[in-house]
Amino acid sequence: MTDQTEIPLILALTDGTASAVTTDPAFTVSAQNIGDYAPGKTIKGAIITAKTFIGYAYILRQGLVAAILPIGSRTAGGSGANPEPLAAPFTLQPGDKVWAFTLA
């Protein structure tokens, strides 16, 4: 985000399915969608990783893909990656969700 804070996300996702990814309740008290956790914050970079192969990740706003998020796989000992810049800064609104799809 523009103020250098991070949004901790977590999800145990079954391979071959797509689902909303929420904040990690170990850090945010309760699992929330990113738009509800940080409304008004602007995201400049991100990385969504998976232990297996990851197909895509994006921010969903009112049923439409609003931003594509960079992805990385930690398969075969990889450690993921550092956040990569988005195509354009993206300001969160209440109700915005991160969606991701993983494969085995």
N, CA, C and O atoms as CSV, one atom per row, in Angstrom:
chain,resi,resn,atom,element,x,y,z
A,1,MET,N,N,0.834,-1.172,0.000
A,1,MET,CA,C,0.000,0.000,0.000
A,1,MET,C,C,0.877,1.233,0.000
A,1,MET,O,O,2.081,1.145,0.240
A,2,THR,N,N,0.288,2.365,-0.264
A,2,THR,CA,C,1.084,3.581,-0.358
A,2,THR,C,C,1.735,3.944,0.963
A,2,THR,O,O,2.751,4.639,0.973
A,3,ASP,N,N,1.173,3.487,2.086
A,3,ASP,CA,C,1.791,3.789,3.377
A,3,ASP,C,C,2.705,2.658,3.856
A,3,ASP,O,O,3.103,2.635,5.020
A,4,GLN,N,N,3.037,1.726,2.970
A,4,GLN,CA,C,3.976,0.625,3.211
A,4,GLN,C,C,3.446,-0.445,4.165
A,4,GLN,O,O,4.215,-1.312,4.581
A,5,THR,N,N,2.167,-0.419,4.527
A,5,THR,CA,C,1.620,-1.492,5.351
A,5,THR,C,C,1.293,-2.688,4.468
A,5,THR,O,O,1.156,-2.561,3.251
A,6,GLU,N,N,1.171,-3.841,5.095
A,6,GLU,CA,C,0.841,-5.065,4.380
A,6,GLU,C,C,-0.490,-5.602,4.886
A,6,GLU,O,O,-0.839,-5.430,6.054
A,7,ILE,N,N,-1.231,-6.256,3.992
A,7,ILE,CA,C,-2.474,-6.915,4.375
A,7,ILE,C,C,-2.178,-8.409,4.416
A,7,ILE,O,O,-1.936,-9.010,3.369
A,8,PRO,N,N,-2.191,-9.032,5.610
A,8,PRO,CA,C,-1.901,-10.461,5.699
A,8,PRO,C,C,-3.111,-11.283,5.242
A,8,PRO,O,O,-4.188,-11.194,5.832
A,9,LEU,N,N,-2.928,-12.075,4.196
A,9,LEU,CA,C,-3.998,-12.904,3.658
A,9,LEU,C,C,-3.693,-14.372,3.890
A,9,LEU,O,O,-2.527,-14.764,3.951
A,10,ILE,N,N,-4.741,-15.195,4.020
A,10,ILE,CA,C,-4.550,-16.640,4.175
A,10,ILE,C,C,-5.809,-17.362,3.719
A,10,ILE,O,O,-6.922,-16.860,3.869
A,11,LEU,N,N,-5.610,-18.552,3.158
A,11,LEU,CA,C,-6.735,-19.405,2.784
A,11,LEU,C,C,-6.215,-20.799,2.517
A,11,LEU,O,O,-5.220,-20.976,1.814
A,12,ALA,N,N,-6.894,-21.796,3.081
A,12,ALA,CA,C,-6.624,-23.181,2.736
A,12,ALA,C,C,-7.569,-23.514,1.592
A,12,ALA,O,O,-8.756,-23.755,1.811
A,13,LEU,N,N,-7.046,-23.527,0.379
A,13,LEU,CA,C,-7.857,-23.674,-0.826
A,13,LEU,C,C,-7.628,-25.055,-1.440
A,13,LEU,O,O,-6.486,-25.472,-1.633
A,14,THR,N,N,-8.706,-25.752,-1.741
A,14,THR,CA,C,-8.602,-27.047,-2.412
A,14,THR,C,C,-8.154,-26.833,-3.846
A,14,THR,O,O,-8.721,-26.006,-4.561
A,15,ASP,N,N,-7.131,-27.581,-4.272
A,15,ASP,CA,C,-6.633,-27.443,-5.645
A,15,ASP,C,C,-7.752,-27.662,-6.649
A,15,ASP,O,O,-8.599,-28.538,-6.472
A,16,GLY,N,N,-7.746,-26.854,-7.707
A,16,GLY,CA,C,-8.749,-26.957,-8.742
A,16,GLY,C,C,-9.999,-26.143,-8.468
A,16,GLY,O,O,-10.992,-26.264,-9.184
A,17,THR,N,N,-9.955,-25.312,-7.430
A,17,THR,CA,C,-11.104,-24.474,-7.107
A,17,THR,C,C,-10.677,-23.011,-7.001
A,17,THR,O,O,-9.508,-22.697,-6.777
A,18,ALA,N,N,-11.640,-22.144,-7.166
A,18,ALA,CA,C,-11.426,-20.711,-6.969
A,18,ALA,C,C,-12.221,-20.288,-5.747
A,18,ALA,O,O,-13.309,-20.807,-5.495
A,19,SER,N,N,-11.681,-19.355,-4.994
A,19,SER,CA,C,-12.366,-18.907,-3.789
A,19,SER,C,C,-11.866,-17.531,-3.379
A,19,SER,O,O,-10.804,-17.082,-3.810
A,20,ALA,N,N,-12.653,-16.872,-2.541
A,20,ALA,CA,C,-12.229,-15.593,-1.971
A,20,ALA,C,C,-11.130,-15.851,-0.949
A,20,ALA,O,O,-11.184,-16.825,-0.198
A,21,VAL,N,N,-10.152,-14.989,-0.927
A,21,VAL,CA,C,-9.046,-15.049,0.026
A,21,VAL,C,C,-9.274,-13.920,1.032
A,21,VAL,O,O,-9.478,-12.770,0.642
A,22,THR,N,N,-9.241,-14.247,2.314
A,22,THR,CA,C,-9.517,-13.251,3.345
A,22,THR,C,C,-8.260,-12.940,4.154
A,22,THR,O,O,-7.222,-13.582,3.994
A,23,THR,N,N,-8.380,-11.948,5.018
A,23,THR,CA,C,-7.267,-11.608,5.897
A,23,THR,C,C,-7.045,-12.743,6.887
A,23,THR,O,O,-7.961,-13.507,7.192
A,24,ASP,N,N,-5.831,-12.840,7.379
A,24,ASP,CA,C,-5.452,-13.872,8.333
A,24,ASP,C,C,-5.917,-13.447,9.723
A,24,ASP,O,O,-5.419,-12.453,10.251
A,25,PRO,N,N,-6.865,-14.180,10.335
A,25,PRO,CA,C,-7.365,-13.772,11.646
A,25,PRO,C,C,-6.313,-13.801,12.753
A,25,PRO,O,O,-6.532,-13.229,13.821
A,26,ALA,N,N,-5.178,-14.456,12.516
A,26,ALA,CA,C,-4.096,-14.429,13.509
A,26,ALA,C,C,-3.515,-13.022,13.640
A,26,ALA,O,O,-2.926,-12.683,14.666
A,27,PHE,N,N,-3.683,-12.198,12.591
A,27,PHE,CA,C,-3.159,-10.831,12.599
A,27,PHE,C,C,-4.254,-9.766,12.610
A,27,PHE,O,O,-4.017,-8.641,13.051
A,28,THR,N,N,-5.453,-10.110,12.129
A,28,THR,CA,C,-6.508,-9.100,11.970
A,28,THR,C,C,-7.741,-9.371,12.827
A,28,THR,O,O,-8.795,-8.788,12.573
A,29,VAL,N,N,-7.641,-10.220,13.814
A,29,VAL,CA,C,-8.692,-10.595,14.766
A,29,VAL,C,C,-9.788,-11.453,14.127
A,29,VAL,O,O,-10.158,-12.491,14.676
A,30,SER,N,N,-10.311,-11.027,12.972
A,30,SER,CA,C,-11.304,-11.845,12.268
A,30,SER,C,C,-10.978,-11.845,10.780
A,30,SER,O,O,-10.352,-10.915,10.270
A,31,ALA,N,N,-11.410,-12.898,10.089
A,31,ALA,CA,C,-11.187,-12.992,8.648
A,31,ALA,C,C,-12.108,-12.002,7.941
A,31,ALA,O,O,-13.322,-12.021,8.139
A,32,GLN,N,N,-11.519,-11.136,7.114
A,32,GLN,CA,C,-12.287,-10.107,6.421
A,32,GLN,C,C,-11.837,-10.025,4.967
A,32,GLN,O,O,-10.712,-10.401,4.634
A,33,ASN,N,N,-12.722,-9.532,4.104
A,33,ASN,CA,C,-12.333,-9.215,2.730
A,33,ASN,C,C,-11.443,-7.982,2.775
A,33,ASN,O,O,-11.569,-7.159,3.682
A,34,ILE,N,N,-10.546,-7.848,1.807
A,34,ILE,CA,C,-9.580,-6.745,1.866
A,34,ILE,C,C,-10.238,-5.367,1.825
A,34,ILE,O,O,-9.750,-4.432,2.460
A,35,GLY,N,N,-11.324,-5.232,1.095
A,35,GLY,CA,C,-11.995,-3.939,1.029
A,35,GLY,C,C,-12.622,-3.525,2.348
A,35,GLY,O,O,-12.727,-2.337,2.653
A,36,ASP,N,N,-13.039,-4.519,3.130
A,36,ASP,CA,C,-13.613,-4.228,4.449
A,36,ASP,C,C,-12.516,-4.004,5.487
A,36,ASP,O,O,-12.715,-3.270,6.455
A,37,TYR,N,N,-11.364,-4.633,5.288
A,37,TYR,CA,C,-10.236,-4.485,6.219
A,37,TYR,C,C,-9.537,-3.141,6.049
A,37,TYR,O,O,-9.137,-2.521,7.034
A,38,ALA,N,N,-9.386,-2.689,4.812
A,38,ALA,CA,C,-8.610,-1.462,4.554
A,38,ALA,C,C,-9.292,-0.558,3.526
A,38,ALA,O,O,-8.689,-0.239,2.502
A,39,PRO,N,N,-10.539,-0.139,3.776
A,39,PRO,CA,C,-11.200,0.734,2.795
A,39,PRO,C,C,-10.462,2.063,2.657
A,39,PRO,O,O,-10.031,2.654,3.647
A,40,GLY,N,N,-10.325,2.518,1.424
A,40,GLY,CA,C,-9.644,3.790,1.170
A,40,GLY,C,C,-8.145,3.675,1.001
A,40,GLY,O,O,-7.507,4.621,0.538
A,41,LYS,N,N,-7.563,2.536,1.365
A,41,LYS,CA,C,-6.119,2.340,1.193
A,41,LYS,C,C,-5.825,2.053,-0.279
A,41,LYS,O,O,-6.630,1.432,-0.972
A,42,THR,N,N,-4.678,2.507,-0.741
A,42,THR,CA,C,-4.276,2.295,-2.129
A,42,THR,C,C,-3.180,1.246,-2.202
A,42,THR,O,O,-2.146,1.367,-1.546
A,43,ILE,N,N,-3.414,0.224,-2.999
A,43,ILE,CA,C,-2.433,-0.845,-3.192
A,43,ILE,C,C,-1.579,-0.499,-4.404
A,43,ILE,O,O,-2.103,-0.196,-5.476
A,44,LYS,N,N,-0.257,-0.545,-4.228
A,44,LYS,CA,C,0.667,-0.303,-5.333
A,44,LYS,C,C,1.373,-1.572,-5.771
A,44,LYS,O,O,1.849,-1.660,-6.903
A,45,GLY,N,N,1.444,-2.564,-4.877
A,45,GLY,CA,C,2.122,-3.807,-5.195
A,45,GLY,C,C,1.527,-4.949,-4.405
A,45,GLY,O,O,0.872,-4.738,-3.384
A,46,ALA,N,N,1.760,-6.178,-4.887
A,46,ALA,CA,C,1.207,-7.356,-4.213
A,46,ALA,C,C,1.923,-8.601,-4.707
A,46,ALA,O,O,2.626,-8.574,-5.717
A,47,ILE,N,N,1.732,-9.684,-3.981
A,47,ILE,CA,C,2.121,-11.008,-4.435
A,47,ILE,C,C,1.208,-12.007,-3.734
A,47,ILE,O,O,1.055,-11.969,-2.513
A,48,ILE,N,N,0.611,-12.886,-4.503
A,48,ILE,CA,C,-0.230,-13.956,-3.976
A,48,ILE,C,C,0.488,-15.251,-4.324
A,48,ILE,O,O,0.729,-15.529,-5.499
A,49,THR,N,N,0.835,-16.052,-3.309
A,49,THR,CA,C,1.569,-17.288,-3.549
A,49,THR,C,C,0.756,-18.499,-3.093
A,49,THR,O,O,-0.182,-18.373,-2.306
A,50,ALA,N,N,1.130,-19.663,-3.599
A,50,ALA,CA,C,0.496,-20.919,-3.221
A,50,ALA,C,C,1.567,-21.990,-3.078
A,50,ALA,O,O,2.619,-21.917,-3.712
A,51,LYS,N,N,1.294,-22.983,-2.242
A,51,LYS,CA,C,2.236,-24.094,-2.080
A,51,LYS,C,C,2.277,-24.949,-3.328
A,51,LYS,O,O,3.285,-25.602,-3.598
A,52,THR,N,N,1.194,-24.957,-4.096
A,52,THR,CA,C,1.145,-25.698,-5.356
A,52,THR,C,C,1.153,-24.667,-6.485
A,52,THR,O,O,1.616,-23.542,-6.295
A,53,PHE,N,N,0.651,-25.040,-7.641
A,53,PHE,CA,C,0.595,-24.098,-8.753
A,53,PHE,C,C,-0.588,-23.161,-8.573
A,53,PHE,O,O,-1.662,-23.585,-8.145
A,54,ILE,N,N,-0.399,-21.917,-8.890
A,54,ILE,CA,C,-1.488,-20.943,-8.789
A,54,ILE,C,C,-1.805,-20.443,-10.197
A,54,ILE,O,O,-0.909,-20.093,-10.964
A,55,GLY,N,N,-3.087,-20.417,-10.515
A,55,GLY,CA,C,-3.511,-20.035,-11.864
A,55,GLY,C,C,-3.714,-18.549,-12.014
A,55,GLY,O,O,-3.280,-17.955,-13.001
A,56,TYR,N,N,-4.380,-17.931,-11.030
A,56,TYR,CA,C,-4.627,-16.491,-11.102
A,56,TYR,C,C,-5.041,-15.955,-9.748
A,56,TYR,O,O,-5.424,-16.707,-8.851
A,57,ALA,N,N,-4.957,-14.641,-9.618
A,57,ALA,CA,C,-5.465,-13.926,-8.445
A,57,ALA,C,C,-5.869,-12.534,-8.919
A,57,ALA,O,O,-5.179,-11.909,-9.725
A,58,TYR,N,N,-6.987,-12.071,-8.408
A,58,TYR,CA,C,-7.476,-10.748,-8.801
A,58,TYR,C,C,-8.340,-10.159,-7.703
A,58,TYR,O,O,-8.741,-10.853,-6.769
A,59,ILE,N,N,-8.620,-8.869,-7.829
A,59,ILE,CA,C,-9.551,-8.202,-6.919
A,59,ILE,C,C,-10.887,-8.089,-7.635
A,59,ILE,O,O,-10.981,-7.571,-8.748
A,60,LEU,N,N,-11.911,-8.587,-6.966
A,60,LEU,CA,C,-13.272,-8.568,-7.497
A,60,LEU,C,C,-14.036,-7.414,-6.858
A,60,LEU,O,O,-14.087,-7.288,-5.635
A,61,ARG,N,N,-14.626,-6.578,-7.700
A,61,ARG,CA,C,-15.431,-5.448,-7.204
A,61,ARG,C,C,-16.787,-5.479,-7.904
A,61,ARG,O,O,-16.872,-5.354,-9.126
A,62,GLN,N,N,-17.821,-5.644,-7.130
A,62,GLN,CA,C,-19.196,-5.652,-7.633
A,62,GLN,C,C,-19.359,-6.613,-8.813
A,62,GLN,O,O,-20.017,-6.287,-9.801
A,63,GLY,N,N,-18.758,-7.793,-8.704
A,63,GLY,CA,C,-18.903,-8.824,-9.721
A,63,GLY,C,C,-17.987,-8.702,-10.917
A,63,GLY,O,O,-18.065,-9.525,-11.829
A,64,LEU,N,N,-17.116,-7.697,-10.947
A,64,LEU,CA,C,-16.205,-7.492,-12.069
A,64,LEU,C,C,-14.757,-7.551,-11.598
A,64,LEU,O,O,-14.443,-7.166,-10.472
A,65,VAL,N,N,-13.875,-8.040,-12.478
A,65,VAL,CA,C,-12.450,-8.034,-12.159
A,65,VAL,C,C,-11.970,-6.591,-12.201
A,65,VAL,O,O,-12.034,-5.937,-13.241
A,66,ALA,N,N,-11.492,-6.104,-11.072
A,66,ALA,CA,C,-11.071,-4.705,-10.972
A,66,ALA,C,C,-9.555,-4.548,-11.063
A,66,ALA,O,O,-9.072,-3.510,-11.514
A,67,ALA,N,N,-8.802,-5.556,-10.645
A,67,ALA,CA,C,-7.334,-5.490,-10.688
A,67,ALA,C,C,-6.773,-6.905,-10.722
A,67,ALA,O,O,-7.252,-7.785,-10.005
A,68,ILE,N,N,-5.770,-7.122,-11.546
A,68,ILE,CA,C,-5.061,-8.395,-11.609
A,68,ILE,C,C,-3.892,-8.324,-10.627
A,68,ILE,O,O,-3.160,-7.335,-10.593
A,69,LEU,N,N,-3.724,-9.376,-9.831
A,69,LEU,CA,C,-2.653,-9.396,-8.836
A,69,LEU,C,C,-1.521,-10.317,-9.280
A,69,LEU,O,O,-1.779,-11.375,-9.855
A,70,PRO,N,N,-0.278,-9.932,-9.023
A,70,PRO,CA,C,0.865,-10.796,-9.338
A,70,PRO,C,C,0.795,-12.092,-8.519
A,70,PRO,O,O,0.356,-12.086,-7.369
A,71,ILE,N,N,1.233,-13.198,-9.127
A,71,ILE,CA,C,1.192,-14.492,-8.454
A,71,ILE,C,C,2.560,-15.146,-8.454
A,71,ILE,O,O,3.426,-14.791,-9.254
A,72,GLY,N,N,2.756,-16.110,-7.549
A,72,GLY,CA,C,3.983,-16.883,-7.485
A,72,GLY,C,C,3.694,-18.240,-6.877
A,72,GLY,O,O,2.769,-18.374,-6.076
A,73,SER,N,N,4.473,-19.252,-7.245
A,73,SER,CA,C,4.301,-20.597,-6.720
A,73,SER,C,C,5.494,-20.973,-5.863
A,73,SER,O,O,6.637,-20.645,-6.184
A,74,ARG,N,N,5.213,-21.666,-4.767
A,74,ARG,CA,C,6.287,-22.142,-3.892
A,74,ARG,C,C,6.533,-23.629,-4.098
A,74,ARG,O,O,7.076,-24.291,-3.215
A,75,THR,N,N,6.141,-24.162,-5.250
A,75,THR,CA,C,6.308,-25.577,-5.571
A,75,THR,C,C,7.799,-25.916,-5.675
A,75,THR,O,O,8.603,-25.085,-6.098
A,76,ALA,N,N,8.151,-27.121,-5.292
A,76,ALA,CA,C,9.517,-27.644,-5.408
A,76,ALA,C,C,10.533,-26.758,-4.694
A,76,ALA,O,O,11.621,-26.502,-5.210
A,77,GLY,N,N,10.170,-26.299,-3.515
A,77,GLY,CA,C,11.121,-25.569,-2.695
A,77,GLY,C,C,11.211,-24.089,-2.964
A,77,GLY,O,O,11.996,-23.400,-2.311
A,78,GLY,N,N,10.442,-23.570,-3.899
A,78,GLY,CA,C,10.444,-22.132,-4.136
A,78,GLY,C,C,9.914,-21.402,-2.913
A,78,GLY,O,O,9.132,-21.963,-2.146
A,79,SER,N,N,10.325,-20.186,-2.729
A,79,SER,CA,C,9.896,-19.443,-1.549
A,79,SER,C,C,8.914,-18.331,-1.885
A,79,SER,O,O,8.668,-17.455,-1.056
A,80,GLY,N,N,8.354,-18.354,-3.081
A,80,GLY,CA,C,7.458,-17.270,-3.456
A,80,GLY,C,C,8.269,-16.133,-4.026
A,80,GLY,O,O,9.267,-16.361,-4.711
A,81,ALA,N,N,7.862,-14.934,-3.759
A,81,ALA,CA,C,8.553,-13.779,-4.325
A,81,ALA,C,C,8.239,-12.541,-3.499
A,81,ALA,O,O,7.407,-12.565,-2.591
A,82,ASN,N,N,8.916,-11.478,-3.836
A,82,ASN,CA,C,8.625,-10.193,-3.212
A,82,ASN,C,C,7.445,-9.555,-3.936
A,82,ASN,O,O,7.162,-9.903,-5.082
A,83,PRO,N,N,6.760,-8.631,-3.284
A,83,PRO,CA,C,5.653,-7.957,-3.972
A,83,PRO,C,C,6.105,-7.300,-5.274
A,83,PRO,O,O,7.180,-6.705,-5.353
A,84,GLU,N,N,5.262,-7.424,-6.280
A,84,GLU,CA,C,5.502,-6.816,-7.585
A,84,GLU,C,C,4.518,-5.668,-7.770
A,84,GLU,O,O,3.426,-5.702,-7.202
A,85,PRO,N,N,4.877,-4.655,-8.548
A,85,PRO,CA,C,3.953,-3.534,-8.739
A,85,PRO,C,C,2.720,-3.947,-9.541
A,85,PRO,O,O,2.796,-4.798,-10.427
A,86,LEU,N,N,1.597,-3.336,-9.219
A,86,LEU,CA,C,0.385,-3.525,-10.011
A,86,LEU,C,C,0.497,-2.684,-11.277
A,86,LEU,O,O,1.355,-1.806,-11.372
A,87,ALA,N,N,-0.367,-2.953,-12.242
A,87,ALA,CA,C,-0.362,-2.174,-13.483
A,87,ALA,C,C,-0.665,-0.711,-13.206
A,87,ALA,O,O,-0.153,0.177,-13.889
A,88,ALA,N,N,-1.496,-0.462,-12.207
A,88,ALA,CA,C,-1.835,0.898,-11.780
A,88,ALA,C,C,-2.213,0.830,-10.305
A,88,ALA,O,O,-2.748,-0.186,-9.862
A,89,PRO,N,N,-1.951,1.881,-9.536
A,89,PRO,CA,C,-2.385,1.876,-8.138
A,89,PRO,C,C,-3.895,1.616,-8.061
A,89,PRO,O,O,-4.658,2.057,-8.920
A,90,PHE,N,N,-4.309,0.889,-7.009
A,90,PHE,CA,C,-5.711,0.499,-6.876
A,90,PHE,C,C,-6.197,0.848,-5.481
A,90,PHE,O,O,-5.632,0.381,-4.493
A,91,THR,N,N,-7.240,1.665,-5.390
A,91,THR,CA,C,-7.792,2.079,-4.101
A,91,THR,C,C,-8.941,1.156,-3.723
A,91,THR,O,O,-9.885,0.970,-4.491
A,92,LEU,N,N,-8.847,0.582,-2.528
A,92,LEU,CA,C,-9.840,-0.374,-2.058
A,92,LEU,C,C,-11.135,0.308,-1.639
A,92,LEU,O,O,-11.137,1.427,-1.126
A,93,GLN,N,N,-12.237,-0.403,-1.875
A,93,GLN,CA,C,-13.563,0.025,-1.439
A,93,GLN,C,C,-14.184,-1.104,-0.626
A,93,GLN,O,O,-13.852,-2.270,-0.842
A,94,PRO,N,N,-15.091,-0.776,0.318
A,94,PRO,CA,C,-15.759,-1.842,1.062
A,94,PRO,C,C,-16.397,-2.847,0.098
A,94,PRO,O,O,-17.012,-2.462,-0.897
A,95,GLY,N,N,-16.245,-4.122,0.402
A,95,GLY,CA,C,-16.791,-5.181,-0.428
A,95,GLY,C,C,-15.801,-5.764,-1.425
A,95,GLY,O,O,-16.067,-6.827,-1.987
A,96,ASP,N,N,-14.666,-5.107,-1.666
A,96,ASP,CA,C,-13.655,-5.656,-2.577
A,96,ASP,C,C,-13.143,-6.982,-2.012
A,96,ASP,O,O,-12.936,-7.113,-0.806
A,97,LYS,N,N,-12.940,-7.960,-2.895
A,97,LYS,CA,C,-12.472,-9.288,-2.490
A,97,LYS,C,C,-11.302,-9.718,-3.354
A,97,LYS,O,O,-11.233,-9.378,-4.535
A,98,VAL,N,N,-10.383,-10.466,-2.763
A,98,VAL,CA,C,-9.332,-11.142,-3.531
A,98,VAL,C,C,-9.837,-12.546,-3.847
A,98,VAL,O,O,-10.295,-13.268,-2.962
A,99,TRP,N,N,-9.746,-12.921,-5.123
A,99,TRP,CA,C,-10.093,-14.264,-5.567
A,99,TRP,C,C,-8.847,-14.927,-6.128
A,99,TRP,O,O,-8.041,-14.278,-6.794
A,100,ALA,N,N,-8.685,-16.215,-5.862
A,100,ALA,CA,C,-7.535,-16.948,-6.371
A,100,ALA,C,C,-7.959,-18.347,-6.807
A,100,ALA,O,O,-8.973,-18.878,-6.355
A,101,PHE,N,N,-7.153,-18.931,-7.699
A,101,PHE,CA,C,-7.387,-20.279,-8.226
A,101,PHE,C,C,-6.075,-21.035,-8.187
A,101,PHE,O,O,-5.063,-20.553,-8.695
A,102,THR,N,N,-6.085,-22.222,-7.584
A,102,THR,CA,C,-4.866,-23.042,-7.521
A,102,THR,C,C,-5.088,-24.388,-8.217
A,102,THR,O,O,-6.215,-24.862,-8.363
A,103,LEU,N,N,-3.983,-24.977,-8.634
A,103,LEU,CA,C,-3.985,-26.298,-9.276
A,103,LEU,C,C,-2.999,-27.200,-8.558
A,103,LEU,O,O,-2.060,-26.722,-7.921
A,104,ALA,N,N,-3.212,-28.500,-8.661
A,104,ALA,CA,C,-2.294,-29.446,-8.034
A,104,ALA,C,C,-1.016,-29.569,-8.838
A,104,ALA,O,O,-0.120,-30.324,-8.462
